Amino acid sequence: MLEEMRTFVLLAQTGSIARVAERLPLTQPAVTKQIQRLERALDTVLFDRRVKPFRLTAEGEAVLARCRTIVGEFEALRGSVRATGEPEGVLRVGVSHAVGDARFARVLAGLRERYPAVSFRLSCEWGGVLRERLNRAELDAALWLAPSGARGYHADAGIRVIGTEPVRLIAAPSRKLPATLSMAQVTDEAWVLNPAGCEMRAWLLGRYEADRLTPNVAAEVQSVPLQHALVAEGFGLGFAPVRLIEPQIAEGTLSMHRLASAPSVWDVCVQRAPSLGRLARVVDALEAALSTEAAAAR
């Protein structure tokens, strides 16, 4: 019944038979049959199928808690037994646009040489999206930037900080803005922002909301290079990690400034799924390598 319990836990987490089938991998009918076998074995109904999307019954909630404990204990046992073996399999890593650059590729290439039996399935999204996908068991690890010391990013939430990044306000050099600006000086400015889910966007909109103001969003851009190009063309102001704009600053196509009320340092955050087994060693190595790279850059 262990496989049936694992399938049940994943289905309760994701709420989608299709996502569970992809994760395991199984066919969707096979996922349904495993849930039915578990229900027969326990002589109970785990999901209320009369509503869409289906939800756990009261018995299902109680069974879920026990199944999570059983599956977690087994994974921990298996991890301790296999601790001496080499990591192998697919590691699903989500990386935010602000973290997934040439430096990240260099670190990943080193891990590939070190762990040849591991293949990487990478997703590049905004930080908020990555955390949601991790909670739905669609990722094994996620990396993103968050304001340094911000609430909700602590060890008790399973999040580790492995480095820091300076972040600055960016503008077209033709604007000739001062080196430091107050929030009042940029309130009426147009902005070039990332889509919802970006932590930098969330911080800025939170500041406007606190002042009961509505920002002028001139453009919402999924592509980081296009965002920087639009700022350089004078579409509006933006935010960027200094590491990503150093070439444009040197060329004189962007200028960077301090926004007095904005966090000038952001944390590189990592969160991982529980019970990764031997693949946890690969995530450990990834964290260590990125931390070393960040320290060297400073």
Secondary structure, DSSP 8 states (H G I E B T S, - for coil): -HHHHHHHHHHHHH--HHHHHHHTT--HHHHHHHHHHHHHHHTS--EETTSSS-EE-HHHHHHHHHHHHHHHHHHHHHHHHTTTS---EEEEEEEETTT-SHHHHHHHHHHHHH-TTEEEEEEEE-HHHHHHHHHTT--SEEEEEEETT-TT-SGGGTEEEEEEEEEEEEE-GGG---SEE-HHHHTT-EEEE--TT-HHHHHHHHHHHHTT---EEEEE-S-HHHHHHHHHTTS-BEEEEHHHHHHHHHHTS-EEEEETTS-SEEEEEEEE-S--TTHHHHHHHHHHHHHHHHHHH-
